[in-house]
Amino acid sequence: MTRFSLVTSAVGFSRCGGAPGTPSAWVTPPPAPLPRRLLIKGSFAVIDTQQRRLHDRAHTLEYADLGGYLVARSQQDASLTQLASGLDATVEVIGRLLDQAGIRRSPPPARGAHQRHRATDQRLTDRATQLGFASLQAYLADRVVQQAWSLAQVASELGTDPATVRDRLDRCGLRRSRQTPAQRDGSRRAAERNQDCAAAPTTLSDQQ
């Protein structure tokens, strides 16, 4: 009588009797593999066709990879819709990727405040450019540091409020200088010109 031994292999196959593939062998298949997961350890490990497409799209947008895109745009407080639109993906896919990558976004109130702040910066920069300056900082340096304009005068020319002007001065590291009599006269004349320019469209409209 022939005796057979029971052997359990390292990969989970149990064999009794002859070689695999013969009628005397029986096999217990291994458990199904766990689903693959996207982890971030310095960068994304692209593991399927969809993530490869998103990675290529991020690279087209001049980001190093998919992870770089998600991190950079999240720091810019882009909404989930904006993130998805940039990658031609769905909001659900982007939300899942953010969760898997452990990227924490700012709460909605903070994101709204940041977006308003950037919009104001852009508007002030555009106004400074219209006035012939390369940047908002260059404008503020000229008006406040060199010509010693008051906050109210700068705010009037930029179309904003003095508190916003003070905040941008602090951000640019600029300090107001004390006006000389001549500077005060020049500032007053400049403010009067600004008021005349602002009133001009209304006057023309009334005449029509």
Secondary structure per residue as TSV (DSSP state, phi and psi in degrees):
chain	resnum	aa	ss	phi	psi
A	1	M	-	360.0	130.2
A	2	T	-	-88.3	136.2
A	3	R	-	-107.3	139.0
A	4	F	-	-113.3	143.6
A	5	S	-	-100.1	152.0
A	6	L	E	-96.0	124.0
A	7	V	E	-122.8	130.1
A	8	T	E	-111.4	118.4
A	9	S	-	-80.6	169.0
A	10	A	T	-68.9	-21.0
A	11	V	T	-97.7	8.0
A	12	G	S	96.9	9.1
A	13	F	-	-93.0	134.0
A	14	S	E	-109.4	130.1
A	15	R	E	-125.4	140.3
A	16	C	E	-133.5	120.4
A	17	G	S	98.7	-132.0
A	18	G	S	-75.3	-171.9
A	19	A	-	-70.1	158.0
A	20	P	T	-56.9	141.3
A	21	G	T	94.0	-6.6
A	22	T	S	-99.4	157.4
A	23	P	T	-60.0	-20.6
A	24	S	T	-88.0	3.2
A	25	A	-	-107.8	140.9
A	26	W	-	-126.5	146.1
A	27	V	-	-127.4	134.4
A	28	T	-	-103.0	111.0
A	29	P	-	-64.9	151.0
A	30	P	-	-70.5	161.2
A	31	P	-	-62.8	155.0
A	32	A	-	-61.3	141.4
A	33	P	-	-63.6	147.4
A	34	L	-	-66.7	147.9
A	35	P	-	-62.1	141.7
A	36	R	-	-71.9	145.5
A	37	R	-	-124.8	148.6
A	38	L	-	-91.8	120.4
A	39	L	-	-120.5	148.6
A	40	I	B	-111.1	120.2
A	41	K	S	-135.7	74.3
A	42	G	S	93.0	-31.2
A	43	S	S	-164.9	170.3
A	44	F	B	-77.3	143.2
A	45	A	-	-98.2	107.4
A	46	V	-	-76.5	120.8
A	47	I	-	-124.1	-4.7
A	48	D	S	-148.4	175.1
A	49	T	H	-62.2	-42.3
A	50	Q	H	-62.5	-47.0
A	51	Q	H	-67.3	-32.5
A	52	R	H	-63.1	-41.8
A	53	R	H	-63.2	-43.4
A	54	L	H	-66.1	-38.5
A	55	H	H	-61.2	-45.3
A	56	D	H	-64.5	-37.5
A	57	R	H	-65.1	-43.3
A	58	A	H	-61.1	-39.6
A	59	H	H	-65.3	-37.1
A	60	T	H	-62.0	-32.8
A	61	L	T	-82.7	10.5
A	62	E	T	73.2	31.1
A	63	Y	-	-104.3	152.4
A	64	A	S	-61.5	-39.3
A	65	D	S	-164.7	-174.9
A	66	L	H	-62.1	-43.2
A	67	G	H	-61.4	-41.3
A	68	G	H	-62.0	-38.4
A	69	Y	H	-63.6	-49.0
A	70	L	H	-64.0	-40.9
A	71	V	H	-67.2	-48.5
A	72	A	H	-63.5	-45.3
A	73	R	H	-70.9	-31.6
A	74	S	H	-67.9	-37.9
A	75	Q	H	-65.9	-25.9
A	76	Q	T	-85.5	5.7
A	77	D	T	61.7	32.9
A	78	A	-	-67.7	143.6
A	79	S	-	-74.6	165.9
A	80	L	H	-59.6	-37.9
A	81	T	H	-62.6	-41.6
A	82	Q	H	-67.2	-40.9
A	83	L	H	-60.8	-44.9
A	84	A	H	-66.4	-41.7
A	85	S	H	-61.8	-39.8
A	86	G	H	-62.9	-30.8
A	87	L	H	-102.4	3.0
A	88	D	T	55.9	44.8
A	89	A	-	-124.5	-179.4
A	90	T	-	-96.0	160.1
A	91	V	H	-62.1	-36.9
A	92	E	H	-63.0	-42.4
A	93	V	H	-63.7	-44.1
A	94	I	H	-64.3	-42.6
A	95	G	H	-60.1	-40.8
A	96	R	H	-66.5	-41.0
A	97	L	H	-64.5	-41.3
A	98	L	H	-61.8	-42.9
A	99	D	H	-64.0	-45.5
A	100	Q	H	-64.9	-33.7
A	101	A	H	-83.1	-9.8
A	102	G	T	72.1	26.6
A	103	I	-	-86.8	120.3
A	104	R	-	-101.2	124.0
A	105	R	-	-95.8	159.2
A	106	S	-	-65.0	149.6
A	107	P	-	-64.6	156.1
A	108	P	H	-51.2	-44.5
A	109	P	H	-59.6	-40.5
A	110	A	H	-67.2	-40.7
A	111	R	H	-62.1	-40.6
A	112	G	H	-62.7	-41.9
A	113	A	H	-64.6	-41.9
A	114	H	H	-64.2	-40.5
A	115	Q	H	-65.9	-40.5
A	116	R	H	-65.0	-38.6
A	117	H	H	-62.6	-44.8
A	118	R	H	-66.4	-36.8
A	119	A	H	-63.9	-39.5
A	120	T	H	-65.9	-42.7
A	121	D	H	-58.2	-43.0
A	122	Q	H	-64.8	-41.1
A	123	R	H	-65.3	-42.5
A	124	L	H	-67.4	-38.6
A	125	T	H	-64.4	-41.7
A	126	D	H	-61.7	-40.0
A	127	R	H	-66.5	-41.1
A	128	A	H	-63.2	-37.6
A	129	T	H	-65.1	-40.4
A	130	Q	H	-60.8	-30.5
A	131	L	T	-86.5	3.1
A	132	G	T	96.4	17.5
A	133	F	-	-108.5	149.0
A	134	A	S	-72.6	-25.7
A	135	S	S	-156.4	168.0
A	136	L	H	-64.0	-39.2
A	137	Q	H	-62.6	-40.9
A	138	A	H	-63.4	-39.5
A	139	Y	H	-62.7	-49.2
A	140	L	H	-63.4	-38.4
A	141	A	I	-62.1	-39.4
A	142	D	I	-69.9	-50.9
A	143	R	I	-72.9	-42.5
A	144	V	I	-93.0	-44.9
A	145	V	I	-81.8	-48.0
A	146	Q	I	-83.5	-43.3
A	147	Q	S	-98.1	-6.8
A	148	A	-	57.2	41.8
A	149	W	-	-68.2	153.2
A	150	S	-	-77.3	163.0
A	151	L	H	-61.3	-37.8
A	152	A	H	-64.8	-38.5
A	153	Q	H	-66.6	-43.6
A	154	V	H	-64.1	-44.1
A	155	A	H	-60.5	-39.9
A	156	S	H	-64.1	-41.7
A	157	E	H	-70.5	-34.6
A	158	L	H	-84.3	-13.8
A	159	G	T	74.5	38.9
A	160	T	S	-137.3	-160.4
A	161	D	-	-115.0	158.9
A	162	P	H	-58.3	-34.4
A	163	A	H	-63.9	-38.1
A	164	T	H	-66.7	-40.2
A	165	V	H	-62.1	-43.9
A	166	R	H	-62.0	-41.2
A	167	D	H	-62.7	-43.4
A	168	R	H	-70.3	-32.6
A	169	L	H	-62.4	-44.6
A	170	D	H	-62.5	-41.5
A	171	R	H	-65.9	-34.0
A	172	C	H	-84.7	-6.2
A	173	G	T	71.2	30.3
A	174	L	-	-102.8	144.7
A	175	R	-	-123.0	140.4
A	176	R	-	-71.5	146.3
A	177	S	-	-107.3	156.6
A	178	R	-	-75.4	134.9
A	179	Q	-	-75.6	140.5
A	180	T	-	-85.7	164.9
A	181	P	H	-54.8	-41.1
A	182	A	H	-64.6	-39.9
A	183	Q	H	-66.2	-37.5
A	184	R	H	-63.1	-40.6
A	185	D	H	-64.2	-43.8
A	186	G	H	-64.2	-40.0
A	187	S	H	-64.9	-39.4
A	188	R	H	-65.1	-42.8
A	189	R	H	-64.8	-39.6
A	190	A	H	-64.4	-40.3
A	191	A	H	-64.7	-38.1
A	192	E	H	-66.1	-38.8
A	193	R	H	-64.1	-40.9
A	194	N	H	-61.7	-41.6
A	195	Q	H	-64.9	-39.6
A	196	D	H	-64.4	-40.5
A	197	C	H	-66.4	-38.4
A	198	A	H	-68.4	-32.3
A	199	A	H	-83.5	-17.6
A	200	A	H	-59.0	-48.9
A	201	P	H	-58.6	-37.1
A	202	T	H	-65.6	-41.3
A	203	T	H	-62.9	-45.2
A	204	L	H	-64.3	-39.0
A	205	S	H	-63.8	-39.4
A	206	D	H	-65.7	-34.9
A	207	Q	H	-69.7	-33.5
A	208	Q	-	-70.8	360.0
